[in-house]
Every structure is written in structure tokens, then in C-alpha cells.
Amino acid sequence: MEIELNIDPIAEWGLKTEHPVIIAGPCSVESEEQVLTTARLIAQNEMVSIFRAGIWKPRTRPNSFEGVGALGLKWLKKVKSETGLLLAVEVANAQHCETALKHGIDILWLGARTTVNPFSVQEIADTLKGSDIPVMVKNPVNPGLDLWIGALERLNQAGITKLIAIHRGFSSYSKTIYRNEPDWELPIELKRRIPELPVICDPSHIGGKRELIPALAQQAFDLEMNGIMVEVHYQPESALSDAQQQITPDELNYLIKKLILRNPEFKNGKNGNYLKDLRKKIDVVDKELIRLFSARKNYVEKIAEFKKEKGITILQLNRWDEIMKTRIDLGEKMNLKKEFVQAIYHHIHEDSIKLQTEILNV
């Protein structure tokens, strides 16, 4: 179901609305020279609207570089004075908010570790009550759509109407090429539930490696996201935090130049009708899939009743192993990837176990 939030259209924010929202800047403010040099180079690209920089850095381990604190806000004021870029910083508590507001910061964002804590979000919402400052909310560290939505709701209930969600990926125990798994279906579902909410992507934190950033940025726009936040440093190899995922201003310019911005819909004549016809065929296939899922569920119910009557356990590992092997083999013969078939049958099996458990315990 859709969730109603009172959100101002991003076109009213005073950004360069003829372009997608592009936010760029270093992971951390390290020195006045570093931040000003980086900002001057970034500002040469007219598509960049906002300069991002970490002032207070939440780090996993103590004794890591945790930011320069309020001193860096004075340097950021020089950035705005020289370049005209809007300024965005991360905040994690009431004191951060108050200090950032006093120094004229234009936009605040909540990091993934803050979003996951409703107490911290509420503290920030209470502090910002009565202000008109835009706030961006990163997804929580672990996959949790309700936590993400809950943070946005708390801010909105405090009167914050300029909101953006930032998709920065999710922690995972699985070893993949990414620092944080994209799990694109979660930001897509967020957009479905709150259509008026702008959603942008942070390919730097998803990728964790600079070479992955361009493809992730393109995928974000292909999924109709409203912009990107990219970590940029004039000397990324010497950065004090997240050096591997920062790119140079020249690399940012090249990334932006290569981006393909596609239209969400195609409505012209014959080609538009072709697309509609294909979608109608998918609708027919989907209806048949739903019918078959329902038929399968009926068989599962009969199996559960039989197991209950005969005192048989719900799970037989040999049968489950057989299902996975045969379905994967069949899928591969029909040009379906193994991972796709596995994912589908894990969901089917999980639902089957729940259904049988309910019947056996009645």
C-alpha cells in the first residue's frame, strides 16, 4: 500500500532542476586545502548542485579518523562562498544538527547507522522541528524497509517536508564484489509505496571500489532514480577515510558525460503500441503464474493434512534436495539462470513450510 507523506517537490528546492540531482564531494573534510581544492574542481561541472562532505564520521573501530568536527564547517562556508554549491553534511545527533544549522549548512543527511536507531532519528526530528532544512535519509545498514520508512515518517511528522531517500546498499555476510549489496528491489519498493519521494543512489558506498561506481550510477538512473551521491577527492589515494571508493573530479566529469538518461515511458505511435502489446502478454503470463501458484498451494495443503494424519515430519531434506536439483536443471534448459530459480524456490519452500506448520499445529 502507498504511504502518504507531505513532501515538497524537488523542483521547489532551488536546485538545477533541469538536470538530475548530482551530489559530489569527499568522504571526509580533512583540511581547508583539501576541501577547497576538491570543491573548486567539482564546481566546474554545472551538473553538480550539492557539495557533500563528512564532518563527524561514525567509524567502526576507535582511533580511526573520525572527522575534524565543527572546524570543518568554517571551511565549508568558504566552499559555498567561492563556488555557490549547496552544502550537505551528515548528522547523527541533536548537537550535530544545531551546530550545522548555526554554520548555514543547506542540507543534512542521516547515515545508515543513524537510520537504524529510532531514538536517534526522533532526537534529530525533534531538534529540527520548525526548520525548513532539507534532509536526506540513507537506508539502514541491514535490509529493512520499515526502518527506512519509519525514519522518513518521524522527520515528516516533525514538519520536515523536503525529504530525499538515499540508497547506499545493505550489509551482507555473503562475499560479493560489492561493499554493500544493492538489493535494488528495496528502493524500488520504497518508490512504489511513496511515489512522491525522491530517491537517489550512493554508488560509492554500494561499490566500495572506484571502478564499480560508473556502472552502479548508470543502473540507478536506469531504475528511474532521481540522482546520485558520489564521493570525490582531488587526491583519493591519500584520503583519510574510504580511499578506495573515492574518484577524482576528472573521473566524475567522465562519469557524468557517459551517463545515459532514458525516458520512463515511450508513447510514440507504432513503437509505443509494440511496448503495450508486450506488456499485455506479460500480464497474461503473470495471471497464469498466479493460478499455478494457487494450484501448488492446494497440493501443499493436502500433503500437510496427510503428514498430520500419519505423523510425518514437515521437512524431508532428500525431497527438498531433489526439488532444487531438478528445478535448476529444468530452468537451465529453458535459459533461466541458476540463481534466479534458486531464489524463487527458496521463497516457495519457505511459504510451504509455514503453511504446513500452521496446518500441523491446528
Residue, then its C-alpha position, 0 to 999 in steps of 0.5 A: m500500500e502507498i504511504e502518504l507523506n507531505i513532501d515538497p517537490i524537488a523542483e521547489w528546492g532551488l536546485k538545477t532542476e533541469h538536470p538530475v540531482i548530482i551530489a559530489g564531494p569527499c568522504s571526509v573534510e580533512s583540511e581547508e586545502q583539501v576541501l577547497t581544492t576538491a570543491r573548486l574542481i567539482a564546481q566546474n561541472e554545472m551538473v553538480s548542485i550539492f557539495r557533500a562532505g563528512i564532518w563527524k564520521p561514525r567509524t567502526r573501530p576507535n582511533s580511526f579518523e573520525g572527522v575534524g568536527a565543527l572546524g570543518l564547517k568554517w571551511l565549508k562556508k568558504v566552499k559555498s562562498e567561492t563556488g555557490l554549491l549547496l552544502a550537505v553534511e551528515v548528522a547523527n545527533a541533536q548537537h550535530c544538527e544545531t551546530a550545522l544549522k548555526h554554520g548555514i549548512d543547506i542540507l543534512w543527511l542521516g547515515a545508515r547507522t543513524t537510520v537504524n536507531p529510532f531514538s536517534v532519528q526522533e532526537i534529530a526530528d525533534t531538534l529540527k522541528g520548525s526548520d525548513i532544512p532539507v534532509m536526506v535519509k540513507n537506508p539502514v545498514n541491514p535490509g529493512l524497509d520499515l526502518w527506512i520508512g519509519a525514519l522518513e515518517r518521524l522527520n515528516q511528522a516533525g514538519i520536515t517536508k523536503l525529504i530525499a531517500i538515499h540508497r547506499g546498499f545493505s550489509s551482507y555476510s555473503k562475499t560479493i564484489y560489492r561493499n554493500e549489496p544493492d538489493w535494488e528491489l528495496p528502493i524500488e519498493l520504497k518508490r512504489r509505496i511513496p511515489e512522491l519521494p525522491v530517491i537517489c543512489d550512493p554508488s560509492h558506498i554500494g561499490g566500495k571500489r572506484e571502478l564499480i561506481p560508473a556502472l552502479a550510477q548508470q543502473a540507478f538512473d536506469l531504475e528511474m532514480n532521481g540522482i546520485m551521491v558520489e564521493v570525490h577527492y582531488q587526491p583519493e589515494s591519500a584520503l583519510s577515510d574510504a580511499q578506495q571508493q573515492i574518484t577524482p573530479d576528472e573521473l566524475n566529469y567522465l562519469i557524468k558525460k557517459l551517463i545515459l538518461r532514458n525516458p520512463e515511458f515511450k508513447n510514440g505511435k507504432n513503437g509505443n503500441y509494440l511496448k503495450d502489446l508486450r506488456k499485455k502478454i506479460d500480464v497474461v503470463d503473470k495471471e497464469l503464474i498466479r493460478l499455478f501458484s494457487a494450484r501448488k498451494n492446494y497440493v501443499e495443503k493436502i500433503a500437510e493434512f496427510k503428514k498430520e494424519k500419519g505423523i510425518t515430519i514437515l521437512q524431508l531434506n532428500r525431497w527438498d534436495e531433489i526439488m532444487k536439483t531438478r528445478i535448476d536443471l529444468g530452468e537451465k534448459m529453458n535459459l533461466k539462470k541458476e540463481f534466479v530459480q534458486a531464489i524463487y524456490h527458496h521463497i516457495h519452500e519457505d511459504s510451504i513450510k509455514l503453511q504446513t506448520e500452521i496446518l500441523n499445529v491446528 
